[in-house]
Amino acid sequence: MIRSGRHYLDALDDGREIWLDGERVKDVTTHPAFRATAASLAGLYDLAHDPAHRPVLGADGVHRAFVVPRTHADLVARRQAYKVWAEASYGFLGRTPDYMASGAAGFAALPRLFTTDTFDGADNVLAFHRRLAENDLYCAFTITNPRSGTGADDLLVKAVEERDGGIVVRGAKTIGSGAVFADEVLVGTIEPLAPHDVDHALCFSLPIDTPGLRLVSRTSYEGRARGVFDNPLSSRFDENDAMLICDDVFVPWERVLTYRNVESTAAMWWGTPAYLNFVHQAATRFWTKLEFLTGLAILLTRSNGTYELPAVTQSVGRLLGMVAQAKAFVLAAEASYEQVDGGCGGVAPGTEISWAQRIMAGEIYPRAVQEIKGLAGGAVIQLPASGEDLLHPELGPLVARYLKAPGSTAKDRVKLLKLAWDALGSEFASRHEQYERFYHGAPHVYLSMQTTAGGADACERLARACFDGYDLTDGGTGTTGGGADGGGKAAGAGPAGAGHAFAADGARP
Ligand SMILES: Cc1cc2nc3c(=O)[nH]c(=O)nc-3n(C[C@H](O)[C@H](O)[C@H](O)COP(=O)(O)OP(=O)(O)OC[C@H]3O[C@@H](n4cnc5c(N)ncnc54)[C@H](O)[C@@H]3O)c2cc1C
């Protein structure tokens, strides 16, 4: 089944326990802090019924992200589906339902990793994937512990009791993006656990309305927004982040995926294609977001009358270069696809490129934002507090007179500048910068991981070929091959091995 937006919204009114500003939220579909974003998410489901998008978003009667990819063409088709949804929020909804759908497809590609000597979760993980796919469910996930470092054991989710039908869990997780809008939440751990820490090595998925499961929302940017004209992004695409508290929550065994097993609790992310699928979705959204921001820079500089200035053109060129980088990572991850080892014939985006995308994205997003802020100048600050000033019978004409720009009415100029500030400088924008830097983990983790992603050997081999290709007794300065052809090429200029052969040819007695 592929759900409609209405079907999705109706399911959210289920008595879930969500807290905001000391208030228990009755219904996220009507509450002013959540309702417009819920409607935006519903709009994504409706897109799947739009004849223009149905063939891209759907496959075999389910959303395409649930389907286990088996060929390069399947990966391309998934990306096309990701892109349709990403463009609907201009890249600002990160944890749309296709995110965890792609993770579930990754688990289902290698269920045997869930079979261990402490617990057999293989059937449960297949049932999890099937349940999400067949009911087109939106699953959020909380796999980050509340505090890194030591001394936090009593805060982390663990089973405090085993019963016949399941376990009782207690503890907290942070940060659940999109959780308040989801049907289910998957609770697990992605950070490395000590080998003996079996108490915290578990993963399960529950409906959001499960008794004892509480979500404590951060400040709602949607709730603070004046309206779409004044806050066009934060008023509609505030996906929310919430702390998850499990207050003695009962989890039936059939919803447990890993239990008291450190290896499988980690391997579900790193041994299956789940994480690589996540990055594929996220990289497509990131590319889309950079396209949007760069387009905004072009609109801004045209409106400022600076677009033709050489320095501004170069700045836009730099942004377009970032867009191309973001796109290249998606295409290269697909092109370098890998067979899922010992799985069911699935493929996954290439590990080396996918992991490196995290480094690239975390580094270039803040640079892109700074670049555009530099182009925007002070105009984004000196704006009427709200559109009300433009509508006021006495003030409106004055504002219209002094805020208009060549080729643009005051209303359009204010509208554009407010859009820019919402994207670049608001609290919502600041959250997005933090998101792009951290949602895939902290840099100290993914930078170290990159050394194990497969690229290091080729780099070392090439440098080694150069290094081994000459010696102190080779004569000259030792910095060029020199030799019989007198070409004077650098020894390492060619491919691995070539430099070595060249230096050997040119070696002097
Ligand atoms: C907007 C946003 C949305 C998110 N959404 C989700 C979500 O939906 N689900 C989810 O599970 N998680 C989510 N996360 C959490 C995210 O996965 C974590 O923020 C990330 O894994 C980093 O963990 P941490 O925040 O505990 O940072 P820490 O691990 O505490 O690291 C923070 C900083 O401390 C320093 N540091 C800490 N330890 C070391 C070390 N050993 N060596 C060197 N430096 C160190 C570094 O400077 C590092 O950048 C989200 C995060 C953000 C910001």
The ligand as an SDF file (V2000), in Angstrom:
LIG
                    3D

 53 58  0  0  0  0  0  0  0  0999 V2000
   20.1400   18.3590   14.1380 C   0  0  0  0  0  0  0  0  0  0  0  0
   20.5250   16.9760   14.5250 C   0  0  0  0  0  0  0  0  0  0  0  0
   19.6600   15.9230   14.2580 C   0  0  0  0  0  0  0  0  0  0  0  0
   19.9740   14.6330   14.6700 C   0  0  0  0  0  0  0  0  0  0  0  0
   19.0830   13.6160   14.4400 N   0  0  0  0  0  0  0  0  0  0  0  0
   19.3150   12.4020   14.9640 C   0  0  0  0  0  0  0  0  0  0  0  0
   18.3500   11.3520   14.8410 C   0  0  0  0  0  0  0  0  0  0  0  0
   17.3060   11.5110   14.2180 O   0  0  0  0  0  0  0  0  0  0  0  0
   18.5950   10.1730   15.4460 N   0  0  0  0  0  0  0  0  0  0  0  0
   19.7470    9.9550   16.1510 C   0  0  0  0  0  0  0  0  0  0  0  0
   19.9110    8.8720   16.6840 O   0  0  0  0  0  0  0  0  0  0  0  0
   20.6810   10.9090   16.2740 N   0  0  0  0  0  0  0  0  0  0  0  0
   20.4950   12.1180   15.7040 C   0  0  0  0  0  0  0  0  0  0  0  0
   21.4210   13.1130   15.8440 N   0  0  0  0  0  0  0  0  0  0  0  0
   22.5610   12.8510   16.7240 C   0  0  0  0  0  0  0  0  0  0  0  0
   23.8490   12.6580   16.0010 C   0  0  0  0  0  0  0  0  0  0  0  0
   23.9120   11.3620   15.4960 O   0  0  0  0  0  0  0  0  0  0  0  0
   24.9480   12.9630   17.0230 C   0  0  0  0  0  0  0  0  0  0  0  0
   24.9030   14.3540   17.2890 O   0  0  0  0  0  0  0  0  0  0  0  0
   26.2930   12.5640   16.5310 C   0  0  0  0  0  0  0  0  0  0  0  0
   26.3880   11.1740   16.4540 O   0  0  0  0  0  0  0  0  0  0  0  0
   27.3930   13.0680   17.4640 C   0  0  0  0  0  0  0  0  0  0  0  0
   27.1800   12.6110   18.7670 O   0  0  0  0  0  0  0  0  0  0  0  0
   27.0940   13.6390   19.9680 P   0  0  0  0  0  0  0  0  0  0  0  0
   26.1210   14.6950   19.6230 O   0  0  0  0  0  0  0  0  0  0  0  0
   26.9090   12.8420   21.2040 O   0  0  0  0  0  0  0  0  0  0  0  0
   28.5360   14.3450   19.9540 O   0  0  0  0  0  0  0  0  0  0  0  0
   29.8270   13.9160   20.7270 P   0  0  0  0  0  0  0  0  0  0  0  0
   30.2010   12.5120   20.4280 O   0  0  0  0  0  0  0  0  0  0  0  0
   29.6970   14.3230   22.1510 O   0  0  0  0  0  0  0  0  0  0  0  0
   30.9100   14.8420   20.0210 O   0  0  0  0  0  0  0  0  0  0  0  0
   30.7850   16.2540   20.0810 C   0  0  0  0  0  0  0  0  0  0  0  0
   32.1760   16.8510   19.9130 C   0  0  0  0  0  0  0  0  0  0  0  0
   32.9740   16.5010   21.0660 O   0  0  0  0  0  0  0  0  0  0  0  0
   34.3310   16.2600   20.6700 C   0  0  0  0  0  0  0  0  0  0  0  0
   34.6370   14.8450   20.9740 N   0  0  0  0  0  0  0  0  0  0  0  0
   33.8430   13.9840   21.6560 C   0  0  0  0  0  0  0  0  0  0  0  0
   34.4440   12.7990   21.7860 N   0  0  0  0  0  0  0  0  0  0  0  0
   35.6430   12.8980   21.1550 C   0  0  0  0  0  0  0  0  0  0  0  0
   36.6980   11.9880   20.9100 C   0  0  0  0  0  0  0  0  0  0  0  0
   36.6760   10.7320   21.3700 N   0  0  0  0  0  0  0  0  0  0  0  0
   37.7550   12.4160   20.2020 N   0  0  0  0  0  0  0  0  0  0  0  0
   37.8170   13.6870   19.7290 C   0  0  0  0  0  0  0  0  0  0  0  0
   36.8240   14.5900   19.9040 N   0  0  0  0  0  0  0  0  0  0  0  0
   35.7590   14.2160   20.6190 C   0  0  0  0  0  0  0  0  0  0  0  0
   34.3860   16.5900   19.1950 C   0  0  0  0  0  0  0  0  0  0  0  0
   34.7090   17.9410   19.0380 O   0  0  0  0  0  0  0  0  0  0  0  0
   32.9530   16.3360   18.7330 C   0  0  0  0  0  0  0  0  0  0  0  0
   32.6350   17.0290   17.5170 O   0  0  0  0  0  0  0  0  0  0  0  0
   21.1720   14.3960   15.3750 C   0  0  0  0  0  0  0  0  0  0  0  0
   22.0610   15.4500   15.6070 C   0  0  0  0  0  0  0  0  0  0  0  0
   21.7570   16.7240   15.1890 C   0  0  0  0  0  0  0  0  0  0  0  0
   22.7110   17.8450   15.4750 C   0  0  0  0  0  0  0  0  0  0  0  0
  1  2  1  0
  2  3  1  0
  2 52  2  0
  3  4  2  0
  4  5  1  0
  4 50  1  0
  5  6  2  0
  6  7  1  0
  6 13  1  0
  7  8  2  0
  7  9  1  0
  9 10  1  0
 10 11  2  0
 10 12  1  0
 12 13  2  0
 13 14  1  0
 14 15  1  0
 14 50  1  0
 15 16  1  0
 16 17  1  0
 16 18  1  0
 18 19  1  0
 18 20  1  0
 20 21  1  0
 20 22  1  0
 22 23  1  0
 23 24  1  0
 24 25  2  0
 24 26  1  0
 24 27  1  0
 27 28  1  0
 28 29  2  0
 28 30  1  0
 28 31  1  0
 31 32  1  0
 32 33  1  0
 33 34  1  0
 33 48  1  0
 34 35  1  0
 35 36  1  0
 35 46  1  0
 36 37  1  0
 36 45  1  0
 37 38  2  0
 38 39  1  0
 39 40  1  0
 39 45  2  0
 40 41  1  0
 40 42  2  0
 42 43  1  0
 43 44  2  0
 44 45  1  0
 46 47  1  0
 46 48  1  0
 48 49  1  0
 50 51  2  0
 51 52  1  0
 52 53  1  0
M  END
$$$$
